[in-house]
């Protein structure tokens, strides 16, 4: 029979290994717009590699893009990064829409 102490030690080794592997998959990203700014994870070990958009990133955002039918990239999934400066610039130019603005417009059209 395995001793509890041996089990606990083995469990810790496995957990450490899994954390190291997952952390190695989370890398700094380069902004896809300006191609210079770096977006870095605030805490690598808290980010699931398959759900990077849910992580905390410094100086920008990392988002999941699920490409739909009609594109040459049908059914592909990408993670893209965009820095805070580029988000602000695109918003000022009206090239991105904030969800709040869309919601406010919707609310004003549907309220009597």
C-alpha positions, 0 to 999 in steps of 0.5 A: 500500500502507498503511504500517504506521504508518498502519495502527497509528494507524488501529487505535488510533483505532478501538479508542479509539472502540469503548472510548468507545462501550461505556463510554457504555453502562455507566451508574450504576444505582439499586437496584431495591429501595430506589430510592435507593442507587447502584451504580457500575461499578468500571471501565467499560471492562472491562464488556461492555454485553451481559454487565453481570452479569459486571462489577465493581460497587461497593456492590451487584450488577447481575444479568441477569434472563431472564424465562421463560414464564408471565410477562407479560414472557415472553422479555424480558431485564433488567439490575437493580441491588440495593445491598449493604444491600438484599441483606443486609436481604432475606437476613436476612428470608429473602426471598433464598436464598444458593446456598451455603445451598441447596447445603449443604441439598442435600448434607446430603439426598444424603449417607448 
